[in-house]
């Protein structure tokens, strides 16, 4: 059963994911983005996620603490891509446990819940390692990007 990008999240569900991003970023200098596209084509999903990461200028954050949740909807696959700053400080199993949390929801067709929980879990680590201070600005859009 293939899922079309448009049917992956309703408008209301997209708004809930964006609100989760805002909530997760409220207490951190870190930046979280969600990107949806139909497919990676013939490209390796990690390579495509890295391309999107750079295209969204997520590698331009001051503390290298951007996190991208990249979803290839019709391929039924996703990657959590963290920049060097966050990868250097999170526990070794952190991204794997976050991915498992998301997969658990995705398997049940609860795509919004998976993204919201993944975003909030990433936000907890960002808050721990990159706490917000009064000099922080929201460096990147919180909106879901799409190809």
PENOR-V875693 format. One record per residue. N is the residue number from 1. SS is DSSP state (H for helix, E for strand, L for the rest). PSI is psi in radians with two decimals (* if undefined). OMEGA is omega as a letter, one per 40 degrees, with the letter a starting at -180 (999 if undefined). Layout:
# PENOR-V875693
{{N,SS,PSI,OMEGA} {N,SS,PSI,OMEGA}}
This chain:
# PENOR-V875693
{{1,L,2.03,a} {2,L,2.57,a} {3,L,2.20,i} {4,L,2.57,a} {5,H,-0.72,a} {6,H,-0.51,a} {7,H,-0.09,a} {8,H,-0.83,i} {9,L,2.39,i} {10,L,2.93,i} {11,H,-0.78,a} {12,H,-0.72,i} {13,H,-0.68,i} {14,H,-0.75,i} {15,H,-0.63,i} {16,H,-0.64,i} {17,H,-0.76,i} {18,H,-0.72,i} {19,H,-0.66,i} {20,H,-0.69,i} {21,H,-0.80,i} {22,H,-0.76,i} {23,H,-0.77,a} {24,H,-0.58,a} {25,H,-0.16,a} {26,L,-0.57,a} {27,L,0.45,a} {28,E,2.75,i} {29,L,-0.14,a} {30,L,2.80,a} {31,E,2.32,i} {32,E,2.34,i} {33,E,2.63,i} {34,E,2.29,i} {35,E,2.26,i} {36,E,2.37,i} {37,E,2.80,a} {38,L,-0.81,a} {39,L,2.76,i} {40,L,-0.05,a} {41,L,-2.31,i} {42,L,0.03,a} {43,L,2.57,i} {44,L,2.41,a} {45,H,-0.63,i} {46,H,-0.70,i} {47,H,-0.75,i} {48,H,-0.73,i} {49,H,-0.71,i} {50,H,-0.72,i} {51,H,-0.82,a} {52,H,-0.73,i} {53,H,-0.83,a} {54,H,-0.71,a} {55,H,-0.60,i} {56,L,0.07,i} {57,L,0.54,i} {58,H,-0.28,i} {59,H,0.10,i} {60,H,0.15,i} {61,L,2.58,a} {62,L,-0.71,a} {63,L,0.30,a} {64,L,0.84,a} {65,L,0.68,i} {66,E,2.55,i} {67,E,2.20,i} {68,E,2.24,i} {69,E,1.87,a} {70,E,2.19,a} {71,E,2.13,i} {72,E,1.66,a} {73,L,-0.95,a} {74,L,-0.41,i} {75,L,-0.21,a} {76,L,0.89,a} {77,E,2.68,i} {78,E,2.85,i} {79,E,2.49,i} {80,E,2.08,a} {81,E,2.00,i} {82,E,2.49,i} {83,L,2.94,a} {84,H,-0.74,a} {85,H,-0.77,a} {86,H,-0.65,i} {87,H,-0.53,a} {88,L,-0.35,a} {89,L,-0.31,a} {90,L,2.71,i} {91,L,2.64,a} {92,L,-0.66,a} {93,L,0.12,a} {94,H,-0.90,a} {95,H,-0.63,i} {96,H,-0.75,a} {97,H,-0.59,i} {98,H,-0.73,i} {99,H,-0.75,i} {100,H,-0.68,i} {101,H,-0.81,i} {102,H,-0.80,a} {103,H,-0.72,i} {104,H,-0.73,i} {105,H,-0.76,a} {106,H,-0.70,a} {107,H,-0.49,i} {108,L,0.20,i} {109,L,0.20,a} {110,L,1.25,a} {111,H,-0.75,i} {112,H,-0.79,a} {113,H,-0.70,i} {114,H,-0.80,a} {115,H,-0.76,i} {116,H,-0.85,a} {117,H,-0.69,i} {118,H,-0.76,i} {119,H,-0.82,a} {120,H,-0.66,i} {121,H,-0.76,i} {122,H,-0.70,i} {123,H,-0.65,i} {124,H,-0.76,i} {125,H,-0.70,i} {126,H,-0.74,i} {127,H,-0.68,a} {128,H,-0.77,a} {129,H,-0.38,a} {130,L,1.18,a} {131,E,2.63,i} {132,L,2.51,i} {133,L,3.01,a} {134,L,-0.24,i} {135,L,-0.13,a} {136,L,2.47,i} {137,L,2.69,i} {138,L,1.83,a} {139,L,-0.42,a} {140,L,2.71,i} {141,L,2.57,i} {142,L,-0.13,a} {143,L,2.64,i} {144,L,2.28,i} {145,E,2.68,a} {146,E,2.63,i} {147,L,*,999}}
